Amino acid sequence: MRGAVAIAFDKNQTPENTRMAEKFGPVNLAEGVQPRHVAAYLFAAFVSIGLFIYLIAMTPYILRVNVGLDEARFGQVSGDLQFWQELLVIMSIGWWGAMSDRYGRRRIYIIGFLVLTVAYATYAFSTSVPELIATRLVFAFGVAATSALLAAVLADYPAEDSRGKLSGMAFFLNGIGSVIFITQLTKLPAIFEAQGTSGIMAGRFSYLVVAAVAFVAAIVMLGLKPGKPVKVEDRKPVSKLMLEGLAAARNPRIAISYLSSVAARADMAVVTIFLILWVSQAATAAGLSVAEATAKAGMLMGFSQIAAVFWAPLFGFIADKIDRLTLVVIAFTIAAFGYGGVAMQEDILATGAIPYIVLMGVGMSSTILAVTVLLGQEAPPKLRGSAFGMQSFFGACGILALSAIGGRLYDGVSANAVFYMIAGANLFVLLAALLVRVSELRTGTRG
């Protein structure tokens, strides 16, 4: 009877979070997490990456059809659009992570998907570069919220011995969703045009379809675990949480996770921008229409994403079997070889480029998963939202720098130069992680 009274007067306790820990398939869940909460999160994992990259992947179409931009400026304008997007992400993503610590993951996730809905519903109605920038800033605010939560919830829900398994499931769904968005939804303009719709309206209808997906995701997020994350202090200000997330980098492994995210997140965004741009321009030069070139770019990008889909569960299994800093070293080794191989291609449409595009997808999936599980293991439970917010902040810094530099390299040097730059960034992280791991083995701080 006294226990019942104690629970009744504890505002942070509910009957739900006093039950025994449960399972979701092979995944052992953290205390208070129910299978339905995981199912809602996995839907977010399914649509999130697709929502992040579809708007970017379709930007060459918008630049040609809506804006009528000179193709000689495509690289710089595409890079600059990403630059302004990431500038706002940098300003807001740590704040979103800290806010989710204070007010709950579910509330912030719903807001994030609603903002993405608005961005998708308006982006294709832009007819000038300044209008595209304005809409990308709205998009950035939604990306900041949902990307911070994508990682934070993944850290909250599994038990420690199942982080790799749930990460593998989430990344598998990331890949499936992105494959559908990239290989199928990029065909929408061609489908609408085949029905007699004008090019500009075909683009608008395509974006409205994706806006509807984002809205459905906001509704599904009602199924996430309600309330604040466990053990987060009530009165700690957001600025304090952000500073503590940064201070956590005193742990060398957390510092490596932050550094790694500079390359890992930049890989996904920058590769999407410039691989899609490279393929679509090569395809139009070969005589395809704008809509057909967009579909062709989606197909080749799809090879990369399909590889990520099938690799992610295996790499998630490996993540639970080996040291997680060693996992980072392996991941960035694969990525450096993949991006380097793509950089050496003279004809991106040639069949010989496909194996390197596939390896690039494996590397992209590996680095993101490795960075996520490393921080999930090392971040203090009270600061996971803040730590993942800061990790995403550093990832946004990487996108900011590499997109601005990459756009100018693309127009001024070549598409190949962009991928050499990305390969170099992955190699730098590989060396840094290797140095920390060797130091640990020498000092015996980690076995």
C-alpha positions in Angstrom: 0.0 0.0 0.0 2.8 2.4 0.8 4.4 1.6 -2.6 1.1 2.4 -4.4 1.0 5.8 -2.6 4.6 6.6 -3.5 3.9 5.9 -7.1 0.7 8.0 -7.1 2.6 11.0 -5.8 5.6 10.7 -8.1 4.8 12.7 -11.2 7.5 11.0 -13.2 6.2 7.5 -12.5 3.4 5.7 -14.5 2.1 2.2 -14.4 3.8 1.8 -17.8 7.4 2.5 -16.6 7.1 0.3 -13.5 6.6 -2.9 -15.5 9.3 -5.5 -16.2 11.7 -4.7 -19.2 10.3 -6.2 -22.4 11.6 -7.3 -25.8 11.0 -6.2 -29.4 11.9 -9.3 -31.4 15.6 -10.0 -30.5 16.1 -6.6 -28.9 16.0 -6.3 -25.1 14.3 -3.0 -24.2 15.2 -0.4 -21.6 13.0 -0.3 -18.5 9.6 1.4 -19.3 9.9 1.0 -23.1 7.1 -0.9 -24.7 7.2 -2.7 -28.1 4.7 -0.2 -29.5 7.0 2.6 -28.7 9.7 0.9 -30.7 7.4 0.3 -33.6 6.5 4.0 -33.8 10.2 4.9 -33.7 11.0 2.4 -36.4 8.4 4.1 -38.7 10.3 7.3 -38.1 13.5 5.5 -39.0 11.8 4.3 -42.2 10.8 7.7 -43.4 13.4 10.1 -41.9 16.4 9.6 -44.1 14.2 9.6 -47.2 12.6 12.9 -46.1 16.1 14.3 -45.5 17.5 13.5 -48.9 14.5 13.6 -51.3 14.3 17.4 -51.2 18.1 17.6 -51.9 17.9 14.9 -54.6 15.2 16.7 -56.5 16.9 20.1 -56.3 18.6 19.7 -59.8 15.1 19.3 -61.2 13.9 22.4 -59.4 16.9 24.4 -60.6 16.3 23.5 -64.2 12.5 23.6 -64.4 11.4 26.2 -61.8 14.4 28.5 -61.8 15.9 27.9 -65.3 19.4 28.2 -63.8 22.5 28.0 -66.0 24.0 24.5 -65.5 27.5 26.0 -65.1 26.2 27.3 -61.7 24.5 24.2 -60.5 27.4 23.1 -58.2 27.8 26.4 -56.4 24.1 27.0 -56.0 23.4 23.4 -54.8 26.3 23.8 -52.3 25.2 27.2 -51.1 21.6 25.9 -50.6 23.0 23.2 -48.4 25.3 25.7 -46.7 22.4 27.9 -45.6 20.4 24.9 -44.5 23.2 23.6 -42.3 23.9 27.0 -40.9 20.4 27.0 -39.3 20.8 23.3 -38.3 24.0 24.3 -36.5 22.2 27.0 -34.7 19.2 24.9 -33.6 20.1 21.2 -33.4 21.8 21.2 -30.0 18.8 23.2 -28.7 16.4 20.7 -30.1 18.2 17.8 -28.4 18.3 19.7 -25.1 14.6 20.6 -25.4 13.8 16.9 -25.9 15.6 16.2 -22.6 13.4 18.7 -20.9 10.0 18.3 -22.6 10.1 14.7 -24.0 11.1 13.1 -27.2 7.5 12.6 -28.5 6.5 16.2 -28.5 9.7 17.4 -30.3 9.5 14.6 -32.9 5.9 15.6 -33.8 6.9 19.2 -34.2 9.8 18.3 -36.4 7.7 16.2 -38.8 5.1 19.0 -39.0 7.8 21.5 -40.0 9.0 19.1 -42.7 5.5 18.9 -43.9 5.3 22.7 -44.4 8.8 22.7 -46.1 7.8 20.1 -48.6 4.5 21.7 -49.3 6.1 25.0 -50.3 9.6 24.2 -51.7 8.5 23.3 -55.3 6.5 26.6 -55.5 9.8 28.6 -55.4 10.9 30.1 -58.7 14.1 31.9 -57.7 17.2 31.1 -55.7 16.3 33.4 -52.8 12.9 31.7 -52.5 14.6 28.3 -52.5 17.0 29.5 -49.7 14.0 30.8 -47.6 12.2 27.4 -47.9 15.4 25.5 -47.2 15.7 27.3 -43.9 12.2 26.0 -42.9 13.3 22.6 -44.0 16.5 22.9 -41.9 14.5 23.6 -38.8 12.6 20.3 -39.3 15.7 18.4 -40.1 17.4 19.7 -37.0 14.6 18.5 -34.7 14.0 15.1 -36.3 17.7 14.1 -36.8 18.5 15.0 -33.2 15.6 12.8 -32.1 16.4 10.0 -34.5 19.6 9.4 -32.6 18.4 10.3 -29.1 15.5 7.8 -29.1 17.7 5.1 -30.5 19.9 5.6 -27.5 17.0 5.6 -25.1 15.0 2.5 -26.1 17.4 -0.5 -26.2 19.1 -2.2 -23.2 22.9 -1.9 -23.4 23.4 -5.4 -24.7 21.0 -4.7 -27.7 22.2 -1.3 -29.0 23.8 -2.8 -32.0 20.7 -5.0 -32.8 18.2 -2.1 -32.6 20.7 0.2 -34.5 20.9 -2.4 -37.2 17.1 -2.6 -37.5 16.8 1.2 -37.6 19.5 1.5 -40.2 18.0 -1.3 -42.3 14.7 0.7 -42.3 16.6 3.9 -43.0 18.0 2.2 -46.1 14.7 0.7 -47.2 13.0 4.1 -46.8 15.7 6.0 -48.6 15.7 3.4 -51.5 12.0 3.9 -52.0 12.3 7.7 -51.9 15.3 7.8 -54.2 14.5 5.0 -56.7 10.7 5.3 -56.8 9.6 8.8 -55.7 12.1 10.4 -58.0 10.1 8.9 -60.8 7.0 10.9 -59.8 7.8 14.0 -62.1 8.1 11.6 -65.1 4.9 9.9 -64.1 3.0 13.1 -63.8 4.5 14.5 -67.0 3.4 11.3 -68.8 -0.2 12.1 -67.8 0.1 15.5 -69.5 1.1 17.6 -66.5 3.6 20.4 -67.2 7.1 20.1 -65.8 6.7 22.7 -63.1 3.4 21.2 -61.9 4.8 17.7 -62.0 7.5 18.8 -59.6 4.9 20.5 -57.3 2.7 17.4 -57.2 5.7 15.2 -56.4 6.7 17.4 -53.4 3.1 17.5 -52.2 3.0 13.7 -52.1 6.1 13.7 -49.9 4.6 16.4 -47.7 1.7 14.0 -47.0 4.3 11.3 -45.9 5.8 13.7 -43.4 2.3 14.6 -42.1 1.5 10.9 -41.6 4.8 10.5 -39.7 3.9 13.3 -37.3 0.7 11.4 -36.5 2.5 8.1 -36.0 4.9 9.8 -33.5 1.9 9.9 -31.0 2.9 6.3 -30.4 6.3 7.1 -28.9 6.9 6.8 -25.2 5.3 9.8 -23.4 6.9 12.0 -20.9 10.5 13.0 -20.3 13.4 10.7 -20.7 14.3 8.8 -17.6 16.4 10.7 -14.9 16.6 14.0 -16.7 16.6 16.8 -14.1 13.5 19.1 -14.1 15.1 22.5 -13.6 18.3 22.4 -15.6 18.2 25.1 -18.3 18.5 24.3 -22.0 21.8 26.3 -22.2 23.2 24.2 -19.3 22.3 20.9 -21.0 24.0 22.0 -24.3 27.1 23.0 -22.4 27.2 19.7 -20.6 26.8 17.9 -23.9 29.9 19.7 -25.2 31.8 19.1 -21.9 31.2 15.4 -22.3 33.8 15.4 -25.0 36.4 15.2 -22.2 35.9 11.5 -22.7 38.1 10.8 -25.7 35.6 8.4 -27.2 32.8 11.0 -27.1 35.3 13.4 -28.7 35.9 10.9 -31.5 32.2 10.4 -31.9 31.7 14.2 -32.4 34.7 14.3 -34.8 33.4 11.3 -36.7 30.0 12.9 -37.2 31.7 15.7 -39.1 32.5 13.2 -41.8 29.6 10.7 -41.3 26.7 13.2 -41.6 28.5 15.2 -44.3 28.9 12.1 -46.3 25.2 11.5 -46.5 24.2 15.0 -47.4 27.2 16.0 -49.7 27.1 12.7 -51.6 23.4 13.1 -52.2 23.9 16.6 -53.5 26.8 15.9 -55.8 26.3 12.3 -56.9 22.7 13.2 -57.9 24.0 16.3 -59.7 26.9 14.5 -61.4 24.6 11.7 -62.7 21.7 13.9 -63.7 24.0 16.3 -65.7 25.8 13.3 -67.3 22.4 11.8 -68.2 21.0 15.1 -69.8 24.3 15.4 -71.7 23.6 11.9 -73.0 20.2 13.0 -74.4 17.8 12.2 -71.6 15.0 14.6 -70.5 15.2 16.4 -67.2 12.6 14.0 -65.6 14.4 10.9 -67.1 17.8 12.2 -65.9 16.3 12.6 -62.4 15.0 9.1 -62.4 18.4 7.8 -63.7 20.2 9.6 -60.9 17.8 8.1 -58.4 18.5 4.6 -59.8 22.3 4.9 -59.3 21.9 6.5 -55.9 19.5 3.6 -55.2 22.4 1.1 -55.7 24.2 2.8 -52.9 21.2 2.8 -50.6 20.3 -0.9 -51.4 23.8 -1.9 -50.4 23.4 0.0 -47.1 20.1 -1.8 -46.5 21.6 -5.3 -46.6 24.8 -4.3 -44.9 23.3 -2.5 -41.9 21.9 -5.5 -40.0 25.1 -7.4 -40.4 27.2 -4.4 -39.2 24.7 -3.9 -36.3 25.4 -7.5 -35.3 29.2 -6.9 -35.5 28.7 -3.8 -33.3 27.6 -5.9 -30.4 30.6 -8.3 -30.7 33.6 -5.9 -30.9 34.9 -2.8 -29.2 33.0 0.1 -30.6 35.9 2.4 -31.2 37.4 -0.5 -33.3 34.1 -0.5 -35.1 34.6 3.2 -36.0 38.0 2.4 -37.4 36.6 -0.4 -39.6 33.7 1.8 -40.7 35.8 4.7 -41.8 38.3 2.4 -43.6 35.4 1.1 -45.8 34.1 4.6 -46.4 37.5 6.0 -47.4 37.9 3.2 -50.0 34.4 3.7 -51.3 34.5 7.4 -51.8 38.0 7.2 -53.2 36.9 4.6 -55.8 34.0 6.8 -56.9 36.4 9.8 -57.2 38.5 7.9 -59.7 35.6 7.3 -62.2 35.9 9.1 -65.5 32.3 8.2 -66.5 29.9 8.0 -63.6 27.3 6.3 -65.9 29.6 3.5 -66.8 28.9 0.0 -65.4 32.3 -0.1 -63.9 31.3 2.7 -61.5 28.6 0.6 -59.8 30.8 -1.5 -57.5 32.3 1.7 -56.1 28.9 3.3 -55.6 27.8 0.1 -53.8 31.0 0.2 -51.6 30.3 3.9 -50.9 26.8 3.0 -49.6 28.3 0.3 -47.4 30.8 2.9 -46.0 28.1 5.5 -45.5 25.9 3.1 -43.5 28.8 1.8 -41.5 30.1 5.2 -40.4 26.7 6.5 -39.2 25.9 3.3 -37.3 29.4 3.1 -35.7 29.2 6.7 -34.6 25.7 6.3 -33.2 26.4 3.1 -31.1 29.7 4.6 -29.8 28.0 7.7 -28.4 25.0 5.6 -27.2 27.4 3.6 -25.1 29.5 6.5 -23.8 27.0 9.3 -23.2 25.7 9.6 -19.7 21.9 8.8 -19.6 21.0 12.2 -18.2 22.6 13.9 -21.2 21.9 11.7 -24.1 19.6 14.2 -25.8 22.2 16.9 -25.4 25.1 14.7 -26.4 23.4 13.5 -29.6 22.3 17.1 -30.2 26.0 18.1 -30.0 27.0 15.2 -32.2 24.5 16.4 -34.8 25.8 19.9 -34.4 29.3 18.8 -35.4 27.8 16.8 -38.2 26.1 20.0 -39.4 29.4 21.8 -39.2 30.9 19.2 -41.5 28.0 19.5 -44.0 28.4 23.3 -43.8 32.1 23.3 -44.7 32.0 20.4 -47.2 29.0 21.6 -49.1 30.3 25.1 -49.6 33.8 23.9 -50.6 32.3 21.0 -52.7 30.1 23.3 -54.7 33.0 25.4 -55.8 35.1 22.3 -56.5 32.3 20.8 -58.6 32.0 23.9 -60.8 35.6 25.0 -60.7 37.5 21.7 -60.9 35.4 18.5 -61.4 32.8 16.3 -59.8 35.7 13.9 -59.0 37.4 16.5 -56.8 34.4 16.6 -54.5 34.7 12.8 -53.8 38.4 13.0 -53.3 37.7 15.6 -50.6 35.1 13.4 -48.9 37.5 10.4 -49.0 40.2 12.6 -47.4 37.8 13.6 -44.6 37.0 9.9 -43.9 40.7 9.1 -43.9 41.4 11.8 -41.3 38.8 10.5 -38.9 40.1 7.0 -39.4 43.6 8.0 -38.3 42.3 10.0 -35.3 40.1 7.0 -34.1 43.1 4.7 -34.7 45.4 6.8 -32.6 42.9 6.9 -29.6 42.3 3.1 -29.9 46.1 2.4 -29.9 46.6 4.7 -26.9 43.9 2.8 -25.0 45.5 -0.5 -25.8 48.9 0.7 -24.7 47.7 2.2 -21.4 45.3 -0.6 -20.7 42.3 1.8 -20.2 40.2 -0.3 -22.6 40.7 -3.9 -23.5 
